Protein backbone atom coordinates (compact mmCIF):
# COMPACT_ATOMS: atom_id res chain seq x y z
CA UNK A 1 0.00 0.00 0.00
CA UNK A 2 2.79 2.39 0.92
CA UNK A 3 4.50 1.89 -2.46
CA UNK A 4 1.21 2.48 -4.24
CA UNK A 5 0.72 5.78 -2.34
CA UNK A 6 4.26 6.85 -3.31
CA UNK A 7 3.51 6.07 -6.97
CA UNK A 8 0.30 8.13 -6.84
CA UNK A 9 2.12 11.07 -5.23
CA UNK A 10 4.93 10.89 -7.79
CA UNK A 11 2.42 10.57 -10.64
CA UNK A 12 0.50 13.60 -9.31
CA UNK A 13 3.65 15.74 -9.12
CA UNK A 14 4.59 14.76 -12.66
CA UNK A 15 1.11 15.69 -13.90
CA UNK A 16 1.38 19.08 -12.20
CA UNK A 17 4.75 19.71 -13.83
CA UNK A 18 3.37 18.59 -17.20
CA UNK A 19 0.48 21.04 -16.86
CA UNK A 20 2.86 23.85 -15.86
CA UNK A 21 5.15 23.14 -18.81
CA UNK A 22 2.19 22.96 -21.22
CA UNK A 23 0.99 26.33 -19.95
CA UNK A 24 4.47 27.83 -20.42
CA UNK A 25 4.61 26.34 -23.93
CA UNK A 26 1.27 27.93 -24.81
CA UNK A 27 2.43 31.31 -23.46
CA UNK A 28 5.66 31.11 -25.47
CA UNK A 29 3.73 30.17 -28.62
CA UNK A 30 1.45 33.17 -28.13
CA UNK A 31 4.44 35.48 -27.59
CA UNK A 32 6.19 34.07 -30.66
CA UNK A 33 3.06 34.51 -32.77
CA UNK A 34 2.70 38.08 -31.57
CA UNK A 35 6.37 38.77 -32.36
CA UNK A 36 5.95 37.36 -35.87
CA UNK A 37 2.85 39.50 -36.45
CA UNK A 38 4.71 42.57 -35.24
CA UNK A 39 7.63 41.77 -37.53
CA UNK A 40 5.30 41.33 -40.51
CA UNK A 41 3.56 44.60 -39.74
CA UNK A 42 6.87 46.46 -39.44
CA UNK A 43 8.16 44.95 -42.68
CA UNK A 44 4.97 46.10 -44.42
CA UNK A 45 5.42 49.62 -43.04
CA UNK A 46 9.06 49.69 -44.17
CA UNK A 47 8.11 48.51 -47.65
CA UNK A 48 5.43 51.22 -47.91
CA UNK A 49 7.79 53.90 -46.58
CA UNK A 50 10.32 53.01 -49.28
CA UNK A 51 7.72 53.16 -52.07
CA UNK A 52 7.17 56.09 -54.39
CA UNK A 53 3.53 56.35 -53.31
CA UNK A 54 4.59 57.12 -49.75
CA UNK A 55 7.09 59.73 -50.94
CA UNK A 56 4.47 61.41 -53.14
CA UNK A 57 1.92 61.37 -50.33
CA UNK A 58 4.38 62.98 -47.94
CA UNK A 59 5.49 65.54 -50.53
CA UNK A 60 1.93 66.67 -51.19
CA UNK A 61 0.61 66.66 -47.61
CA UNK A 62 3.45 67.39 -45.20
CA UNK A 63 6.12 68.69 -47.56
CA UNK A 64 3.78 71.07 -49.44
CA UNK A 65 5.54 70.34 -52.73
CA UNK A 66 3.90 70.86 -56.10
CA UNK A 67 3.99 68.64 -59.13
CA UNK A 68 4.43 69.93 -62.67
CA UNK A 69 1.14 71.29 -63.92
CA UNK A 70 -0.24 72.06 -60.46
CA UNK A 71 -1.67 75.52 -59.93
CA UNK A 72 -0.75 76.83 -56.48
CA UNK A 73 -3.51 78.71 -54.72
CA UNK A 74 -2.51 81.55 -52.43
CA UNK A 75 -5.41 83.06 -50.52
CA UNK A 76 -5.37 86.85 -50.42
CA UNK A 77 -7.66 89.27 -48.64
CA UNK A 78 -10.10 91.53 -50.40
CA UNK A 79 -8.46 94.88 -51.13
CA UNK A 80 -9.57 97.62 -48.79
CA UNK A 81 -10.86 95.31 -46.08
CA UNK A 82 -9.21 95.33 -42.71
CA UNK A 83 -9.29 92.28 -40.53
CA UNK A 84 -11.66 92.64 -37.61
CA UNK A 85 -9.84 92.37 -34.32
CA UNK A 86 -12.14 91.53 -31.45
CA UNK A 87 -10.52 91.95 -28.10
CA UNK A 88 -11.83 89.78 -25.33
CA UNK A 89 -11.99 91.71 -22.08
CA UNK A 90 -10.05 90.22 -19.22
CA UNK A 91 -12.35 88.94 -16.48
CA UNK A 92 -12.29 90.96 -13.32
CA UNK A 93 -11.43 88.81 -10.31
CA UNK A 94 -13.97 88.90 -7.56
CA UNK A 95 -12.50 89.55 -4.13
CA UNK A 96 -12.89 86.69 -1.67
CA UNK A 97 -13.72 87.02 1.99
CA UNK A 98 -11.14 85.78 4.49
CA UNK A 99 -13.33 82.88 5.59
CA UNK A 100 -13.70 81.79 1.93
CA UNK A 101 -9.93 81.77 1.52
CA UNK A 102 -9.47 79.64 4.64
CA UNK A 103 -12.32 77.33 3.60
CA UNK A 104 -10.65 76.84 0.21
CA UNK A 105 -7.27 76.16 1.78
CA UNK A 106 -8.55 73.52 4.19
CA UNK A 107 -11.44 71.83 2.44
CA UNK A 108 -11.03 72.16 -1.35
CA UNK A 109 -8.87 69.68 -3.11
Order of alpha helices (4+ residues) and beta strands (2+ residues): alpha-alpha-alpha
